[in-house]
Amino acid sequence: QVQLAESGGGLVQAGESLKLSCLASGKTWTIGGMAWYRQTPGKERELVARITRGGVPREFGDFVKGRFTIRRDNTKNTVDLQMNNLTPEDSAVYSCYAPAPGLDYWGQGTQVTVST
């Protein structure tokens, strides 16, 4: 089993930055690429950013528009999401995701709220 724990969410004002971190524990050698997703009430979960096992960013949501970066540190088993120039539309629960053979792991999520 793998456990994913997110941290770094909170309340910020529009235009500010926030860094989210995802810490993986357990059988981390079984997971490959990782990703951040987000979800707001009444909407489907959407991809924010994806990164390969080797630490190469692979995909970003269309809404990111160059504002976010994703980094992975396999020595610390962490994946960070740096979010800049946040807008109220970025308010959501952000969750860490890691697939393994035959399994999908999700964190509990961390709330990000951006005020005007």
Secondary structure, 3 states (H helix, E strand, C coil): CEEEEEECCEEEECCCCEEEEEEEEECHHHCCCEEEEEECCCCCCEEEEEECCCCCEEEECCCCCCCEEEEEECCCCEEEEEECCCCHHHCEEEEEEEEECCEEEECCCEEEEEEC
